[in-house]
Amino acid sequence: MAEQEARKAESQAERTGTNWTTTSGRGTAGSTGEIAETSQGRTTIGATVVQKIAVAATRQVPGVAALGGGMARAFGALRERIPGGSSSQTTGVVVEVGQKQAAIDLEIVVEYDVSIVELARAVRRNVITAVEGMTGLDVVEVNIAVSDIRVPGEEEEPAPARVE
């Protein structure tokens, strides 16, 4: 059975010119996503790349106030204040990349007076379009958790300064 599947995959690779092998990562910077191998070379897409595409696509949708929960944003603001530190650009996004598929979890804060159902639909559509278009991966799911809502007049509380 395994031999038959191997021959089938080999035959498909010959027809398309591509042999797909993959290692999977759950949103860590060093994890590798899809690896495309052709007779002309190999292409590797890291999980961080998929995360950053998802972040950019999410931020493009009007009504998204921020990504990540309150604590994650607070730690990011604190990291920015440390000399040499920077905030994580992928806060609020976790991806899992398989052989030809990806699953994405988003945590967002929405603006007040925006239909959350419509916003989630728009974010999901935009993320799927961007990731599939840029990577060739089939996005099987985009899970969205709305962790907060930003109301008018409410400002981000700055992290207290540790030193003056």
Helices and strands as residue ranges (DSSP letters): H 2-16, E 19-22, E 32-38, E 41-46, H 47-59, E 64-67, H 70-81, E 93-97, E 101-111, H 116-135, E 138-150
